[in-house]
Amino acid sequence: MVIYILLGLTLLLALGSMLLLWIAVTRPLQYSRSLVFLSCSLALFVYLYGTWIFLSAYTKYVFAAAFVLVLISAAQQPRKEPVRPYAAWRKWVNRALAWILWVFIILYFTGTTGRPRRVAIGLPFKHGKYFVLQGGKGLPTNLFHYSLRGAVYAMDIVKLDRYGRRANRVFSANLHDYVSFGDTIYAPCDGRVVRANNTNPDNTPPNMQRGPTNTNQVLLETGTCYVFMAHMRKGSVMVHENDWVKKGDPIGRIGNSGFSAEPHLHMQVHMKESNLPWYQCPPLYMELNGKSYLLNEIIDADEK
């Protein structure tokens, strides 16, 4: 399973960063500066990009605390002289690897699309904590959506339980094990419903059905943009084409229809332009209740 591979890789990199830190700090500083730089860079990289959500969204905070404890503990150990001199080429390799990681760290915040055009809309939820499973400002954080038509700023959002979990286990084929499944979706803005699909079945994880119309969806049109929301639960869509909705009106429930491996809400927004299909219009970066979110960030719907 891909989920277990990604989680295993996250944990392996996290443990590797702590091991490198221990080795570096317990050696004389003249031999270990580059290794300290590499270990801290790796730790920050895995903190930002790691798939901690498969355990809990809060697991990365445990990792951060453990990393600091390793640093404190290692600093209290007697420094050991290396058995043989530390080769200069190793220092250069350490620095090169660290700077490569820093490219990804910087791109996590900046993305690759320059300064995006933004749109202010509301949260599609009213209560609870949610998590950005996929999102960001283009590459590398939004790699999957970047490959899809016009979805460069799209977001996949899941709901969390009180322990920060998206489901009651790492993986489950039972839709009801996922916190998101059946959660109510609310209109994030006023608008007219220009598309509403409601009859597609929910996939059994991790199966997916690709296609433009095989996902239960709602497409809203405002005076300036289109708001697309997808993967809704079969039979849960509460609006019809040409209905007018107000911000905060319930419009459906989270499901697992279409090209979706587990229950979540997919959202993307496009600037409205005449004579173009909505998905070919320029994509917009979403500000939800006045705040923008990046990959692996937590959304608190109770914050006002």
C-alpha positions as CSV (number, residue, x, y, z in Angstrom):
1,M,0.0,0.0,0.0
2,V,1.2,3.5,-0.9
3,I,0.1,4.9,2.4
4,Y,2.3,2.5,4.4
5,I,5.3,3.2,2.1
6,L,4.9,7.0,2.5
7,L,4.4,6.7,6.3
8,G,7.4,4.4,6.6
9,L,9.6,6.8,4.6
10,T,8.5,9.7,6.8
11,L,9.4,7.8,10.0
12,L,12.7,6.6,8.5
13,L,13.8,10.1,7.5
14,A,12.7,11.4,10.9
15,L,14.8,8.8,12.7
16,G,17.7,9.4,10.3
17,S,17.7,13.1,11.1
18,M,17.9,12.4,14.9
19,L,20.7,9.8,14.4
20,L,22.7,12.2,12.3
21,L,22.2,14.9,14.9
22,W,23.4,12.6,17.7
23,I,26.5,11.6,15.7
24,A,27.3,15.2,14.9
25,V,26.8,16.7,18.3
26,T,28.9,14.1,20.1
27,R,31.9,14.9,17.9
28,P,34.2,17.9,18.0
29,L,32.6,20.9,16.3
30,Q,35.4,21.2,13.7
31,Y,34.4,17.8,12.3
32,S,30.6,18.1,12.6
33,R,29.4,21.5,11.5
34,S,28.3,20.2,8.1
35,L,26.6,17.1,9.6
36,V,24.7,19.3,12.1
37,F,23.5,21.5,9.1
38,L,22.4,18.4,7.2
39,S,20.6,16.8,10.2
40,C,18.7,20.0,11.0
41,S,17.8,20.5,7.3
42,L,16.5,17.0,7.0
43,A,14.5,17.4,10.2
44,L,12.8,20.6,8.9
45,F,12.1,19.0,5.5
46,V,10.4,15.9,7.0
47,Y,8.5,18.1,9.5
48,L,7.0,20.1,6.6
49,Y,6.6,17.4,4.0
50,G,6.2,14.2,6.1
51,T,2.9,12.2,5.8
52,W,2.3,12.4,9.6
53,I,-1.4,12.6,9.0
54,F,-1.5,8.8,8.4
55,L,-0.9,8.6,12.2
56,S,-2.1,12.0,13.4
57,A,-1.7,15.6,12.3
58,Y,-0.1,16.2,15.7
59,T,2.6,13.5,15.3
60,K,5.0,16.1,13.8
61,Y,4.9,18.1,17.0
62,V,6.1,14.9,18.9
63,F,8.9,14.5,16.3
64,A,9.9,18.2,16.8
65,A,10.0,17.7,20.6
66,A,12.0,14.4,20.2
67,F,14.5,16.2,18.0
68,V,15.1,18.9,20.6
69,L,15.5,16.3,23.3
70,V,18.1,14.4,21.2
71,L,20.0,17.6,20.8
72,I,20.0,18.4,24.5
73,S,21.0,14.8,25.4
74,A,23.7,14.6,22.8
75,A,25.1,18.0,23.9
76,Q,25.6,16.6,27.4
77,Q,27.7,13.6,26.1
78,P,31.5,13.7,26.1
79,R,32.8,14.6,22.6
80,K,34.5,11.7,20.9
81,E,37.5,12.3,18.6
82,P,37.0,10.5,15.3
83,V,39.1,7.4,14.7
84,R,40.3,8.9,11.4
85,P,40.2,12.4,10.0
86,Y,36.8,13.5,8.6
87,A,37.3,13.6,4.8
88,A,36.8,17.0,3.2
89,W,34.6,15.5,0.5
90,R,32.1,14.3,3.1
91,K,31.7,17.8,4.3
92,W,30.9,19.0,0.8
93,V,28.4,16.2,0.3
94,N,26.7,17.0,3.6
95,R,26.4,20.7,2.6
96,A,25.2,19.9,-0.9
97,L,22.5,17.6,0.4
98,A,21.5,20.2,3.0
99,W,21.2,22.9,0.4
100,I,19.1,20.6,-1.9
101,L,16.7,20.1,1.1
102,W,16.6,23.9,1.6
103,V,15.4,24.4,-1.9
104,F,12.4,22.2,-1.1
105,I,11.9,24.0,2.2
106,I,11.8,27.4,0.6
107,L,9.6,26.2,-2.2
108,Y,7.1,24.8,0.4
109,F,6.3,28.4,1.3
110,T,6.9,30.2,-2.0
111,G,5.8,27.6,-4.6
112,T,6.8,27.9,-8.2
113,T,4.0,30.0,-9.6
114,G,5.1,33.4,-8.6
115,R,2.7,35.7,-6.8
116,P,-0.7,34.0,-7.2
117,R,-4.0,35.8,-7.9
118,R,-6.1,35.4,-4.8
119,V,-9.8,35.1,-4.0
120,A,-11.4,35.5,-0.6
121,I,-14.2,33.0,0.2
122,G,-15.5,31.4,3.3
123,L,-14.7,28.0,4.8
124,P,-17.0,25.2,3.5
125,F,-17.2,24.0,7.1
126,K,-18.6,25.4,10.4
127,H,-17.2,23.4,13.2
128,G,-14.1,21.2,14.0
129,K,-10.6,20.9,12.8
130,Y,-9.6,20.0,9.2
131,F,-6.3,19.2,7.4
132,V,-4.9,20.2,4.0
133,L,-4.1,16.8,2.6
134,Q,-3.0,18.3,-0.7
135,G,-2.5,21.9,-1.5
136,G,0.0,24.8,-1.9
137,K,1.3,27.2,-4.5
138,G,2.1,24.8,-7.3
139,L,5.2,22.6,-7.2
140,P,6.4,20.8,-5.3
141,T,3.7,20.7,-2.6
142,N,0.8,20.4,-5.0
143,L,2.4,18.0,-7.3
144,F,-0.7,15.8,-7.9
145,H,-3.0,18.7,-8.7
146,Y,-0.4,20.5,-10.8
147,S,-0.7,17.7,-13.3
148,L,-4.4,18.2,-13.7
149,R,-6.1,20.8,-15.9
150,G,-6.2,24.1,-14.1
151,A,-6.0,22.7,-10.6
152,V,-2.6,24.2,-9.7
153,Y,-4.1,25.8,-6.5
154,A,-6.6,23.1,-5.7
155,M,-7.0,21.8,-2.1
156,D,-7.9,18.4,-0.8
157,I,-9.3,18.7,2.8
158,V,-10.1,16.1,5.4
159,K,-11.7,16.4,8.8
160,L,-9.8,15.4,12.0
161,D,-11.0,13.8,15.2
162,R,-9.9,15.1,18.6
163,Y,-6.6,13.1,18.3
164,G,-5.7,14.7,15.0
165,R,-6.5,11.6,13.0
166,R,-8.3,11.5,9.6
167,A,-9.5,7.9,10.3
168,N,-9.4,5.5,13.2
169,R,-6.6,3.5,11.6
170,V,-3.8,4.1,9.1
171,F,-5.9,2.6,6.3
172,S,-9.4,1.2,6.1
173,A,-11.6,0.0,3.3
174,N,-14.6,1.0,5.4
175,L,-15.8,4.5,4.5
176,H,-17.3,5.0,7.9
177,D,-13.9,4.7,9.5
178,Y,-13.0,8.1,8.0
179,V,-13.9,11.2,10.0
180,S,-14.7,13.2,6.9
181,F,-17.3,10.8,5.4
182,G,-20.7,12.4,5.7
183,D,-19.5,15.7,7.0
184,T,-21.6,18.6,5.9
185,I,-20.3,21.0,3.3
186,Y,-21.5,24.6,3.2
187,A,-21.5,27.2,0.4
188,P,-18.3,29.3,0.8
189,C,-19.9,32.2,-1.1
190,D,-23.1,33.5,-2.6
191,G,-23.7,32.2,-6.1
192,R,-25.6,30.3,-8.7
193,V,-25.4,26.5,-9.0
194,V,-24.3,25.8,-12.6
195,R,-23.6,22.1,-12.1
196,A,-24.8,19.6,-9.5
197,N,-24.1,15.8,-9.8
198,N,-25.5,13.5,-7.2
199,T,-25.8,9.9,-8.4
200,N,-22.3,8.5,-8.6
201,P,-21.3,5.8,-6.2
202,D,-18.8,6.2,-3.4
203,N,-15.6,4.2,-4.0
204,T,-14.3,1.6,-1.6
205,P,-10.8,2.8,-0.6
206,P,-8.3,2.7,-2.3
207,N,-10.3,2.3,-5.5
208,M,-10.8,5.4,-7.8
209,Q,-12.9,6.2,-10.8
210,R,-11.4,8.7,-13.2
211,G,-13.5,11.0,-15.4
212,P,-14.9,14.5,-15.6
213,T,-18.5,13.6,-14.6
214,N,-18.2,10.6,-12.4
215,T,-17.8,12.6,-9.2
216,N,-20.6,14.0,-7.2
217,Q,-20.0,17.8,-7.4
218,V,-21.3,21.3,-7.1
219,L,-20.0,24.1,-9.3
220,L,-20.9,27.6,-8.1
221,E,-20.8,30.7,-10.3
222,T,-20.4,34.2,-8.8
223,G,-19.9,37.5,-10.5
224,T,-16.2,37.1,-10.7
225,C,-15.3,33.4,-10.3
226,Y,-16.2,29.7,-10.3
227,V,-16.0,27.6,-7.2
228,F,-15.7,23.8,-7.8
229,M,-16.3,21.3,-5.0
230,A,-16.1,17.5,-5.6
231,H,-16.1,13.9,-4.3
232,M,-19.4,14.4,-2.5
233,R,-21.3,11.5,-1.0
234,K,-23.9,9.8,-3.2
235,G,-27.4,11.2,-2.7
236,S,-26.1,14.0,-0.4
237,V,-26.1,17.0,-2.8
238,M,-28.8,19.4,-1.6
239,V,-28.9,21.8,-4.5
240,H,-29.9,21.7,-8.1
241,E,-28.7,23.5,-11.2
242,N,-29.8,27.1,-11.4
243,D,-30.5,27.3,-7.7
244,W,-29.2,30.4,-5.9
245,V,-27.3,29.8,-2.6
246,K,-26.1,32.0,0.1
247,K,-22.8,31.8,1.9
248,G,-23.2,29.2,4.7
249,D,-26.1,27.3,3.1
250,P,-25.6,23.5,3.3
251,I,-25.0,22.1,-0.2
252,G,-23.9,18.5,0.4
253,R,-21.7,16.0,2.3
254,I,-18.2,14.7,2.0
255,G,-18.0,11.4,0.2
256,N,-15.6,9.4,-1.9
257,S,-17.0,9.5,-5.4
258,G,-14.9,9.9,-8.6
259,F,-11.1,10.0,-8.7
260,S,-10.7,9.8,-4.9
261,A,-9.0,7.1,-2.9
262,E,-10.5,8.1,0.5
263,P,-13.2,10.6,1.7
264,H,-12.2,14.2,1.3
265,L,-13.4,17.5,-0.2
266,H,-11.7,18.8,-3.3
267,M,-11.9,22.5,-3.9
268,Q,-10.6,24.8,-6.7
269,V,-11.5,28.3,-7.8
270,H,-11.1,29.9,-11.2
271,M,-11.4,33.5,-12.3
272,K,-14.5,34.0,-14.5
273,E,-13.8,34.8,-18.1
274,S,-16.2,34.9,-21.0
275,N,-16.1,32.2,-23.8
276,L,-14.0,29.8,-21.8
277,P,-15.0,26.6,-19.9
278,W,-14.6,27.2,-16.2
279,Y,-11.7,24.8,-15.8
280,Q,-9.7,26.7,-18.5
281,C,-10.1,30.0,-16.8
282,P,-7.1,31.3,-14.7
283,P,-6.8,29.5,-11.4
284,L,-7.1,31.5,-8.1
285,Y,-5.3,30.9,-4.8
286,M,-7.9,30.6,-2.1
287,E,-8.1,32.6,1.1
288,L,-10.6,30.8,3.4
289,N,-12.0,33.2,6.0
290,G,-9.2,35.6,5.3
291,K,-6.4,33.0,5.7
292,S,-4.4,31.0,3.1
293,Y,-3.3,27.4,3.9
294,L,-0.4,25.3,2.7
295,L,0.2,21.5,2.5
296,N,-0.2,19.7,5.9
297,E,-1.6,22.7,7.7
298,I,-4.5,22.5,10.1
299,I,-7.7,24.5,9.6
300,D,-9.7,25.4,12.7
301,A,-13.3,26.0,11.5
302,D,-14.2,27.3,15.0
303,E,-11.8,30.2,14.7
304,K,-13.6,33.5,14.0
